[in-house]
């Protein structure tokens, strides 16, 4: 749930929420990720968020 919320916030920040195909794909696929992939995606989102706030 936390990753899903972070990704949706990131899409909003990037003004990409209008891309419904991407948003739907993310919503559907996040739950299918393995634990290692989920951890890596959290790290990637964190790095992107950090760069955007600079």
Residue pairs with C-beta under 8 A, 6 or more apart in sequence:
2 42
3 30
3 38
3 41
3 42
3 45
4 26
4 27
4 30
6 42
6 45
6 49
7 26
7 30
7 45
8 17
8 23
8 26
10 45
10 48
10 49
11 17
11 19
11 22
11 23
11 26
13 52
16 22
16 23
17 23
30 38
30 41
33 41
